[in-house]
């Protein structure tokens, strides 16, 4: 075989090997590039997911802080309302004390009316007669009340005085009789020409003097005594 043929064959073989190496190298580069790109995409995806989680956590944190601020404001408002309510209750208790002192002084003055009554029978007649006059004048003679008043006897007055804690004025006996026959707050207020709030205060005072609690009904208590 001629020398140049051998050389050409050798060169051709070398060229083929070089081409094969190049193709293999190029293929490896492409595979490596794909892997690197995939890793990069995965890293970016994880980074975006982390950023999203961070943003969400921050949003939730802001919402929690906002709710806490709202609750703090609500608690502060309720605290102020509670303080005002306590202040109002204290003021009301002071008014009750002052009113009680005035009532006590008034009872001492009106106690002279009891001394003038010879017995409970006469006192009963005086009280019933005065209330009937008030009903005829202020409530246009409401017959139902007048009928009930005629059933009240001296024993009721005696029983009231025995359970009352303190000096029982004639004026307060009249209130008890009115409550015993079922007169409403407005009607008592009208008959005695006083404010409804004053009638409530009288009821409060009577409950205390009779040893009744807040849950006890004064009207029912008096009706039982009148039976």
Secondary structure by P-SEA (a helix, b strand, c coil): ccaaaaaaaaaaaaaaaaaaaaaaaaaaaaaaaaaaaaaaaaaaaaaaaaaaaaaaaaaaaaaaaaaaaaaaaaaaaaaaaaaaaaaaaaaaaaaaaaaaaaaaaaaaaacccccccccaaaaaaaaaaaaaaaaacccccaaaaaaaaaaccaaaaaaaaaaccccccaaaaaaaaaaaacccaaaaaaaacccaaaaaaaaaaaaaaacccccccaaaaaaaaac
